[in-house]
Amino acid sequence: STNAGANVIVGTVAVLIEVILSGFASIYFEKVIKIDPQQLSIWERNFQLALGSFPVYLCFIATDSPAEGFGSGWSIMAVVVTSLGAGGGLLVALSIKYGDSILKTLATTGAIILSSV
């Protein structure tokens, strides 16, 4: 059965956009990691790149349900998915540091296929 609020086309387009952006981000991140004049550690570089997403997430959380208070529109599942995304970002950083973007793209593709089955 389908959920009343679910839209298959919007979900599919969102996943496709995420995959495309993830591919471009992994290529850029690999370039930054492998050609780094400052020689920052993987954790320092990941934190530096994540600083740009904090304001975006805070805006999303604050404007989701402003009348009910900060973060009130987020369910437990939304928090879990966001946390898994953050953990996945750390794993991606490690795979790019010790592998390359092709390895990361293959792993991401496999994960998307397995999760959709």
C-alpha positions in Angstrom: 0.0 0.0 0.0 1.1 3.5 -0.6 1.1 6.4 1.8 -1.3 9.2 1.2 1.5 11.8 1.2 4.0 9.8 -0.9 4.8 10.8 -4.4 6.9 8.3 -6.4 8.0 10.7 -9.1 9.2 13.3 -6.6 11.0 10.7 -4.6 12.7 9.3 -7.7 13.7 12.7 -8.9 15.1 13.6 -5.4 17.2 10.4 -5.4 18.5 11.1 -8.9 19.5 14.7 -7.9 21.1 13.4 -4.8 23.2 10.8 -6.7 24.3 13.4 -9.3 25.3 15.9 -6.6 27.0 13.2 -4.6 29.1 12.3 -7.7 30.2 15.8 -8.2 30.9 16.3 -4.5 33.0 13.2 -4.3 35.1 14.3 -7.3 35.7 17.7 -5.7 36.3 16.2 -2.3 38.9 13.8 -3.7 40.7 16.6 -5.4 40.7 18.6 -2.2 42.0 15.7 -0.1 44.6 14.4 -2.5 46.0 17.9 -3.6 46.0 19.6 -0.2 48.8 22.1 0.4 47.8 22.5 4.0 47.8 18.7 4.7 44.8 18.8 7.0 43.6 15.5 8.4 40.5 13.9 7.1 38.5 14.9 10.1 39.6 18.6 9.9 38.8 18.7 6.2 35.4 17.0 6.7 34.5 19.4 9.5 35.6 22.4 7.4 33.4 21.3 4.5 30.4 20.5 6.8 30.4 24.0 8.2 28.6 25.1 5.1 25.7 22.7 5.7 25.0 23.8 9.3 23.2 27.0 8.4 21.2 25.3 5.7 19.9 22.6 8.1 19.2 25.1 10.8 17.1 27.1 8.4 15.2 23.9 7.3 14.6 23.0 11.0 13.5 26.5 12.0 11.1 27.1 9.1 9.5 23.6 9.1 6.9 24.5 11.8 7.7 27.9 13.2 4.5 28.2 15.2 5.1 25.0 17.1 8.7 25.8 18.0 12.2 25.0 16.8 12.5 21.5 15.4 9.0 20.5 16.2 8.3 19.3 12.6 11.1 16.8 12.7 10.1 13.2 13.5 12.4 10.6 15.1 12.8 9.0 11.7 14.0 12.4 10.2 16.6 12.7 12.9 17.7 9.1 12.3 18.0 9.6 8.6 19.9 12.8 9.1 22.3 11.1 11.5 22.8 8.2 9.1 23.6 10.7 6.3 26.2 12.3 8.6 27.7 8.9 9.4 27.7 8.1 5.7 29.5 11.3 5.0 32.3 10.2 7.3 32.5 6.8 5.7 32.6 8.5 2.2 35.5 10.7 3.4 37.4 7.6 4.5 36.7 5.7 1.4 37.9 8.6 -0.8 41.0 9.1 1.4 42.0 5.5 1.1 40.4 4.7 -2.3 39.1 6.9 -5.0 35.8 8.4 -6.3 35.1 5.4 -8.5 35.2 3.1 -5.6 32.9 5.4 -3.7 30.5 5.7 -6.6 30.3 1.9 -7.0 29.6 1.6 -3.3 26.9 4.2 -3.4 25.3 2.6 -6.4 25.3 -0.8 -4.7 23.7 0.7 -1.6 20.9 2.4 -3.6 20.2 -0.8 -5.5 20.1 -2.9 -2.4 18.0 -0.4 -0.5 15.4 -0.2 -3.3 15.0 -4.0 -3.6 
